[in-house]
Amino acid sequence: MDGQSENTRELGSEPVIAGLGPGDELETDEVPDSLVSEFASLTTPYCWVIIEDAVAGYDGAEPSAVGKSGPGQAVAEDVAEALTAGRFFRLVDGKGRELAVGRLYDPSGEKELAPLDDFGRQNLGALNIEFRAGGGWQAA
């Protein structure tokens, strides 16, 4: 082998980021506050959208909540961000019956009750919000 290919192989075995060896772990479930505003494309602090209405059904007899979004000043790009990057949630009544399913994009992690507070309680009579976790639903 020539000296150049040996150097390439040696470089490939070195950690790319200084101070991170093979045993070091990266924290990936939290985004530093300094980066949230830089990478969030929202025009609002959070955005949610309803994607399924279990009360209205599909026959059109009752108005559907599908497509409802919030907060009120959210624009189409915010809704698109919620649809593509948001966490799945569902609004449920006091007996745990599903009323609606949606997606919430909340970069700060401080508005997980927003769909319930902004829409679910007053429009659907929802009492709780649950988030998709481990193949099931978990209360907020």
C-alpha positions in Angstrom: 0.0 0.0 0.0 1.1 3.6 -0.5 1.4 6.0 2.3 -1.7 8.0 1.3 -4.2 5.1 1.7 -2.7 4.2 5.1 -3.2 7.8 6.3 -6.8 7.7 5.2 -7.6 4.6 7.1 -6.0 6.0 10.3 -8.0 9.2 10.1 -11.2 7.2 9.7 -10.6 5.6 13.1 -10.2 8.9 14.9 -13.3 10.6 16.5 -14.5 13.4 14.3 -15.4 15.7 17.2 -12.7 16.4 19.7 -13.3 15.0 23.1 -15.8 12.4 22.0 -14.4 8.9 22.0 -16.3 5.7 21.1 -17.7 5.3 24.7 -19.0 8.9 25.0 -22.7 9.5 24.7 -24.4 12.3 23.0 -27.6 13.8 24.5 -30.1 14.0 21.7 -33.5 14.4 23.4 -32.9 18.0 24.3 -32.1 21.0 22.1 -30.2 23.8 23.8 -32.3 27.0 24.2 -29.7 28.9 22.2 -30.4 26.6 19.2 -34.2 26.4 19.4 -34.9 29.8 17.9 -32.1 29.3 15.3 -33.5 26.1 13.9 -37.3 26.4 14.6 -39.1 27.6 11.5 -42.2 28.5 13.3 -43.6 32.0 13.4 -45.3 31.1 16.7 -43.9 29.4 19.8 -45.7 26.2 19.0 -48.2 24.8 16.5 -50.8 21.9 16.6 -53.2 20.5 14.0 -56.0 18.0 14.3 -55.6 15.1 11.8 -58.4 12.8 12.9 -61.8 13.5 14.4 -63.3 10.4 16.2 -66.5 12.3 17.1 -67.6 13.6 13.7 -66.7 10.4 11.8 -66.4 10.3 8.1 -70.0 10.6 6.9 -70.1 14.4 7.0 -73.2 14.5 9.2 -71.3 16.5 11.8 -68.7 19.2 11.2 -65.2 17.8 11.5 -62.3 19.2 13.5 -59.8 17.8 11.0 -57.6 20.6 9.8 -58.2 22.8 12.8 -54.9 24.3 14.1 -53.6 26.7 16.6 -52.6 29.0 18.0 -54.8 31.4 16.0 -51.9 33.3 14.5 -50.2 30.2 13.1 -49.6 30.3 9.4 -49.6 27.5 6.8 -45.8 26.9 7.2 -46.3 26.4 11.0 -49.1 23.8 10.3 -46.8 22.0 7.8 -44.0 21.9 10.4 -46.4 20.4 13.0 -47.6 17.8 10.4 -44.0 16.7 9.5 -42.1 17.1 12.8 -44.8 17.2 15.5 -45.5 14.7 18.2 -48.7 12.7 17.9 -51.3 13.5 20.6 -54.9 12.6 21.2 -57.6 14.4 23.1 -59.7 12.2 25.4 -62.8 12.6 27.5 -63.2 11.7 31.2 -63.6 8.0 30.4 -60.5 7.8 28.2 -62.5 7.7 24.9 -60.6 9.2 22.0 -62.1 12.4 20.6 -59.4 13.6 18.2 -55.9 12.9 17.1 -53.3 15.5 16.1 -49.7 16.6 15.9 -48.0 19.2 18.1 -44.7 20.9 17.3 -43.4 22.5 20.4 -39.6 23.2 20.2 -39.5 24.6 23.8 -41.4 21.6 25.3 -43.4 24.0 27.4 -46.8 23.9 25.5 -47.7 20.3 25.6 -51.2 21.1 26.9 -51.8 23.7 24.2 -54.1 21.6 22.0 -56.3 20.8 25.0 -56.3 24.4 26.3 -56.6 26.1 22.9 -59.2 23.8 21.4 -60.0 20.4 23.0 -61.8 21.5 26.2 -64.1 24.1 24.7 -64.8 22.4 21.3 -64.8 18.7 22.0 -65.3 18.5 25.8 -61.9 16.9 26.2 -60.5 16.5 29.7 -57.0 15.1 29.0 -54.3 15.0 26.4 -52.1 12.0 25.8 -49.0 11.6 23.7 -47.8 8.6 21.6 -45.1 6.7 23.5 -43.7 3.2 23.2 -46.5 2.0 21.0 -49.3 3.3 23.3 -50.6 6.5 24.7 -49.3 8.3 27.8 -51.0 11.1 29.7 -49.2 14.4 29.6 
